[in-house]
Amino acid sequence: MARTFTREEFYDLVWSKPMTQLAKDFALSDVALHKICKKHGIPNPPPGWWAKQAAGKPVKRTALPRLKAESVRTITIAAGHLKQEPEAMAVAREKARMLASSVEVEGATVQHVVVSETLRALRRAGPPSPQGLILASGAGRAKVEVSPASIERVELILGRLAAAAQALGVELAADDKGAFLRHSDEVIRFSMSESYRRHKHVLTEAEQVRLAAWEKKHEKVLRKGGWEAIMLPGRPQFVEWDYEPTGQLSFEMDAPYLYGSSPRRTFRDAKIQRLEKMAVDILVGVHVLAAALQEDRRKRDLAERQRRETQERRERALRDRHILERRNAALDDLLRQIADLDRLRRLVASLHKQLGDQPSGRVAEFITFAETRLRENEQALEAEGLLSRFETARLFGDDDDYDFQSPAFGY
């Protein structure tokens, strides 16, 4: 949870131990801690100061300068994160915590249209649900489901959230779907809710009277018998559970499943700290979640680009094989035709040798036919004939991949 210090308290803390050790206590880098000190005009021990003190040499603190009139009088250190997290999230968290150092945890609220619209909806809500809760949601409002007794807390929480959002560069806004927080072009929707307990229902005095009356009548009708026993109404039914709102509120940010990271999205009332004092921690969480969403998109885009590149390589290989197979088939066909042409040429020459220059009858007709066929095939195998053939078949050109079917690759 966020911790708040006066300038004097923080000054004493800075001069109580080396910055590297103090930074670890706050789960900050020493660079970030130096920037927070500079932002609030708090001097740090100079290089060698701690070594001199350890050696027993006289050392002196640099006096704390006066506070400027417009400066804040407290320093807020938002909650840190002790576990390892991706670099993009860690950087975003540290930058947000430096911004948050100037925000008062229990600072004033601000007037905001989303807050006023949400409160108006809560106050005009119909009867509470069986769980004792009322709901505000829809266009221009935050989604809030709480008991009527918690409305004032909701007003304070949302008011402080709106005020702190301005200091941390987060926009509180709403559209026709409801309220959201926006940072670095990332839209993060959120909701607030109140938990409730349930316990077995104990019949009220009125319910006991009603049940006793039914049992008495039931016993009387059964004793009497006849058609009235059939027409007797069934046993009265009462609720099985009673519900009681606990007054414990939670704030939850909506986000899809993230690729390899799980930033905090839920903030709840606890024994020590309640949501009214968590505005800073929530908004630091918005910075971190926005960074996680951007990193997630970058990784997904990279994975998709790599997938497409792999698919394109596989498709290109299949396309090249398709082209090679078509070219080989065309070449094999040409070689067969050349072989057939050579056989036809030798056949015609053999017949001329046998019959001379004056063949007659059917053989003469056949030789004429064969010679015509020979000339046609010879022309077809010349350069001009091959050009026409290849254009028709769409071979050996830019359209070599004619009739190639791109396969449907899976993920």
C-alpha positions in Angstrom: 0.0 0.0 0.0 1.1 3.6 -0.5 3.0 5.3 2.3 2.9 9.0 3.1 5.7 11.1 4.7 6.1 14.7 5.5 9.2 16.4 3.9 10.9 16.4 7.3 10.2 12.7 7.9 11.5 11.8 4.4 14.6 14.0 4.9 15.4 12.1 8.1 14.9 8.8 6.3 17.2 9.8 3.5 20.0 10.7 5.9 19.4 7.6 8.1 20.8 5.0 5.6 22.5 4.9 2.1 20.2 5.6 -0.8 20.8 2.1 -2.3 19.5 0.5 1.0 16.6 2.9 1.3 15.6 2.3 -2.3 15.4 -1.5 -1.6 13.1 -0.8 1.3 10.7 1.0 -1.1 11.2 -1.5 -3.9 12.6 1.4 -6.0 15.8 2.0 -7.9 18.2 4.4 -6.3 17.9 6.5 -9.5 14.1 6.8 -9.0 14.6 7.7 -5.3 17.1 10.4 -6.2 14.6 11.9 -8.7 11.9 11.9 -6.0 14.2 13.7 -3.6 15.1 16.3 -6.3 11.4 16.8 -7.1 10.6 17.6 -3.5 13.8 19.6 -2.8 15.3 17.1 -0.3 19.2 17.1 -0.3 21.0 13.7 -0.3 24.2 12.8 1.4 27.1 13.6 -1.0 29.5 10.9 -2.3 31.8 9.6 0.5 29.6 10.9 3.3 28.7 7.4 4.5 32.3 6.2 4.3 33.4 9.1 6.5 30.7 8.4 9.0 31.7 4.8 9.2 35.3 5.8 9.8 34.3 8.0 12.7 35.1 11.3 10.9 33.0 14.3 11.5 30.1 14.7 9.0 27.3 17.2 8.7 23.9 17.1 7.2 22.9 19.4 4.4 20.1 21.5 5.8 16.6 20.9 4.5 15.6 24.0 2.4 12.3 25.8 2.9 9.3 24.5 1.1 8.1 26.6 -1.8 4.6 27.9 -1.5 3.1 25.9 -4.4 4.8 22.6 -3.4 3.0 19.7 -1.8 3.8 19.1 1.9 3.8 15.4 1.8 5.6 12.7 -0.2 3.7 9.5 -1.3 5.6 6.3 -2.1 3.1 4.1 -3.9 3.2 0.4 -3.2 6.0 -1.5 -4.9 6.1 -4.9 -6.6 8.4 -7.5 -5.0 8.2 -10.1 -7.6 10.1 -10.1 -10.9 8.1 -8.6 -13.8 8.8 -7.8 -17.4 11.1 -4.8 -18.0 8.4 -2.7 -19.7 6.1 -3.1 -16.7 8.9 -2.4 -14.2 9.9 0.8 -16.0 6.2 2.0 -16.2 5.7 1.2 -12.5 8.8 3.2 -11.5 7.9 6.2 -13.6 4.3 6.2 -12.2 5.6 6.0 -8.6 7.8 9.0 -9.2 4.8 10.9 -10.5 2.7 9.7 -7.6 5.1 11.1 -5.0 3.4 14.5 -5.3 -0.1 13.1 -4.8 -1.7 13.2 -1.3 -3.2 9.9 -0.5 -6.1 11.5 1.4 -6.2 14.6 -0.9 -9.3 16.5 -1.9 -11.7 15.1 -4.4 -12.7 16.9 -7.7 -16.0 17.3 -9.5 -16.2 15.0 -12.4 -19.1 14.1 -14.7 -18.5 10.4 -14.5 -18.6 10.5 -10.7 -21.7 12.6 -10.6 -23.5 10.5 -13.2 -22.6 7.3 -11.3 -23.9 8.7 -8.0 -27.1 9.9 -9.6 -27.7 6.5 -11.0 -27.0 4.8 -7.6 -29.3 7.2 -5.7 -32.1 6.7 -8.2 -31.7 2.9 -8.4 -34.7 0.7 -7.6 -35.0 -1.7 -4.7 -31.9 -3.6 -3.8 -31.3 -7.1 -5.1 -31.8 -10.1 -2.9 -28.1 -9.6 -2.0 -28.9 -6.1 -0.7 -27.1 -4.3 -3.6 -28.0 -1.6 -6.0 -26.4 -1.2 -9.5 -25.2 1.7 -11.6 -24.0 1.0 -15.1 -24.4 2.0 -18.7 -23.5 5.0 -20.8 -21.5 7.7 -19.0 -21.3 5.8 -15.7 -18.9 3.6 -13.8 -20.2 0.1 -13.2 -20.8 0.0 -9.5 -22.8 -2.6 -7.5 -22.9 -1.7 -3.7 -25.3 -1.5 -0.8 -27.1 1.9 -0.3 -25.0 2.3 2.9 -21.8 2.4 0.8 -22.8 5.2 -1.6 -20.9 7.9 0.3 -17.7 5.8 0.2 -18.1 5.3 -3.6 -18.4 9.1 -4.0 -15.1 9.6 -2.0 -13.3 6.8 -3.8 -14.2 8.0 -7.3 -13.6 11.6 -6.4 -10.1 10.9 -5.1 -9.4 8.7 -8.1 -10.4 11.5 -10.5 -8.2 14.0 -8.6 -5.2 11.7 -8.6 -5.7 10.7 -12.2 -5.0 14.3 -13.3 -1.6 14.2 -11.5 -0.6 10.8 -12.9 -1.5 11.6 -16.6 -4.5 9.2 -16.6 -7.9 10.2 -18.1 -11.1 9.2 -16.4 -13.8 9.2 -19.1 -16.9 7.3 -20.3 -18.7 6.3 -23.5 -21.9 4.5 -24.3 -20.5 1.3 -22.8 -19.5 2.9 -19.4 -16.6 4.5 -17.6 -12.9 3.8 -18.3 -9.4 4.9 -17.5 -7.1 5.8 -20.4 -3.3 6.0 -20.4 -0.9 5.8 -23.3 -3.9 5.3 -25.7 -4.9 2.2 -23.7 -8.5 2.1 -22.6 -9.0 0.2 -19.3 -12.5 -0.4 -18.1 -13.2 -0.9 -14.5 -15.9 -1.7 -12.0 -16.6 -1.5 -8.2 -18.5 -4.0 -6.2 -19.3 -4.9 -2.6 -19.1 -8.4 -1.2 -21.8 -10.0 0.8 -22.3 -12.9 3.2 -25.1 -15.5 3.1 -26.5 -17.6 5.9 -29.4 -19.9 6.3 -32.8 -18.2 6.4 -34.5 -18.2 9.8 -38.3 -17.8 9.5 -39.6 -14.5 10.6 -42.5 -14.3 13.1 -44.9 -13.5 10.2 -43.6 -16.5 8.2 -44.0 -18.8 11.3 -47.6 -17.6 11.7 -48.2 -18.3 8.0 -46.7 -21.7 8.1 -48.6 -22.7 11.3 -51.9 -21.6 9.8 -51.2 -23.7 6.7 -50.3 -26.8 8.8 -53.4 -26.4 10.9 -55.6 -26.1 7.9 -53.8 -29.0 6.2 -54.3 -31.2 9.2 -58.0 -30.3 9.4 -58.7 -31.0 5.7 -56.9 -34.3 5.8 -58.9 -35.4 8.9 -62.1 -34.4 7.1 -61.1 -36.0 3.8 -63.0 -35.5 0.5 -62.3 -33.2 -2.4 -61.1 -30.3 -0.3 -57.9 -32.3 0.4 -57.1 -32.2 -3.3 -57.7 -28.5 -3.7 -55.6 -27.5 -0.6 -52.8 -25.1 -1.6 -49.2 -26.4 -1.3 -46.9 -25.7 1.6 -45.7 -22.1 1.8 -42.2 -21.6 0.3 -39.7 -19.4 1.9 -36.2 -18.2 0.7 -33.4 -20.6 1.6 -30.7 -18.0 2.2 -30.4 -14.5 3.6 -27.8 -12.1 2.3 -26.0 -9.4 4.1 -23.6 -6.8 2.5 -20.2 -6.7 4.2 -19.3 -3.1 3.5 -16.0 -4.4 1.9 -15.5 -2.8 -1.5 -13.3 -3.9 -4.4 -12.0 -2.1 -7.5 -11.3 -4.3 -10.6 -9.8 -3.4 -13.9 -10.9 -5.3 -17.0 -8.2 -6.7 -19.4 -7.8 -9.7 -21.7 -5.4 -12.5 -21.0 -1.9 -11.2 -21.3 1.0 -12.9 -23.0 3.4 -14.0 -20.2 2.5 -11.4 -17.6 -0.2 -10.9 -14.9 -0.2 -7.3 -13.6 -2.4 -6.5 -10.6 -6.0 -5.7 -11.6 -7.9 -5.9 -8.3 -7.7 -3.7 -5.2 -9.8 -4.6 -2.1 -10.5 -3.2 1.3 -8.2 -4.7 3.8 -7.9 -4.5 7.6 -5.2 -1.8 7.4 -6.1 0.1 4.3 -9.3 0.8 2.5 -10.1 1.8 -1.1 -10.4 5.5 -0.1 -6.6 5.5 0.4 -5.7 3.4 -2.7 -6.2 5.9 -5.5 -2.5 6.3 -6.0 -1.9 2.5 -6.0 -4.8 2.0 -8.4 -3.4 4.6 -10.9 0.1 3.2 -10.7 -1.6 -0.1 -11.5 -3.2 1.6 -14.6 0.3 2.7 -15.8 1.6 -0.9 -15.4 -1.4 -2.5 -17.0 -1.3 -0.1 -19.9 2.4 -1.0 -20.4 1.6 -4.7 -20.2 -1.2 -4.3 -22.8 1.2 -2.6 -25.2 3.9 -5.2 -24.6 1.4 -7.9 -25.0 0.3 -6.4 -28.4 3.9 -6.1 -29.4 4.6 -9.7 -28.6 1.4 -10.9 -30.3 2.2 -8.8 -33.4 5.7 -10.2 -33.5 4.4 -13.8 -33.2 1.8 -13.1 -35.9 4.5 -11.6 -38.2 6.7 -14.6 -37.6 3.8 -17.0 -38.3 3.0 -15.2 -41.5 6.7 -15.2 -42.6 6.9 -19.0 -41.9 3.6 -19.5 -43.8 5.0 -17.4 -46.7 8.2 -19.4 -46.8 6.3 -22.7 -46.9 3.9 -21.3 -49.5 6.8 -20.0 -51.6 8.5 -23.4 -51.5 5.3 -25.1 -52.6 4.8 -22.6 -55.3 8.4 -23.1 -56.6 7.8 -26.9 -56.6 4.5 -26.4 -58.5 6.3 -24.3 -61.1 9.2 -26.8 -61.4 6.7 -29.7 -61.8 4.9 -27.9 -64.6 8.1 -27.0 -66.4 9.4 -30.6 -66.1 6.1 -31.9 -67.5 6.3 -29.5 -70.4 9.9 -30.5 -71.2 9.1 -34.2 -71.0 6.2 -33.7 -73.4 8.5 -31.8 -75.8 11.1 -34.5 -75.7 8.5 -37.1 -76.4 7.3 -35.1 -79.4 10.8 -34.7 -80.7 11.3 -38.5 -80.4 8.0 -39.1 -82.2 9.0 -36.6 -84.8 12.3 -38.3 -85.5 10.5 -41.7 -85.8 8.0 -40.1 -88.2 10.8 -38.6 -90.3 12.6 -41.9 -90.5 9.4 -43.7 -91.5 8.7 -41.3 -94.4 12.3 -41.5 -95.6 12.1 -45.3 -95.5 8.9 -45.4 -97.6 10.4 -43.0 -100.2 13.4 -45.3 -100.4 11.2 -48.3 -101.0 8.7 -46.8 -103.4 10.8 -44.2 -105.1 9.4 -40.8 -106.2 6.2 -42.2 -107.7 4.2 -43.9 -104.9 0.6 -44.7 -105.7 -2.6 -45.9 -104.0 -3.2 -45.9 -100.3 0.5 -45.7 -99.4 0.9 -42.6 -101.4 -2.1 -41.0 -99.6 -0.5 -42.1 -96.3 2.9 -40.5 -97.2 1.2 -37.2 -98.1 -0.6 -37.3 -94.7 2.5 -38.1 -92.8 4.6 -35.4 -94.6 1.9 -32.8 -93.7 2.0 -34.0 -90.1 5.8 -33.8 -90.1 5.8 -30.2 -91.3 3.2 -29.1 -88.7 5.2 -30.8 -85.9 8.5 -29.3 -87.1 6.9 -25.8 -87.1 5.4 -26.4 -83.6 8.9 -27.2 -82.3 10.5 -24.1 -83.8 11.0 -21.0 -81.6 7.8 -19.3 -82.8 5.8 -22.4 -82.3 7.2 -22.9 -78.8 6.3 -19.3 -77.9 2.7 -19.8 -78.8 2.6 -23.1 -76.9 4.1 -21.6 -73.8 1.8 -18.6 -73.8 -1.2 -20.9 -74.1 0.0 -23.1 -71.3 1.2 -20.1 -69.2 4.7 -21.5 -68.9 8.2 -19.9 -68.6 6.9 -16.5 -67.7 5.4 -14.4 -64.9 2.3 -16.6 -64.8 4.3 -19.8 -64.3 2.4 -20.5 -61.1 -0.9 -20.8 -63.0 -3.5 -22.9 -61.2 -1.4 -23.1 -58.0 -3.7 -23.5 -55.0 -2.5 -21.7 -51.8 -2.9 -24.2 -48.9 -4.8 -23.2 -45.7 -2.0 -23.3 -43.1 -3.1 -23.7 -39.5 -1.7 -21.7 -36.5 
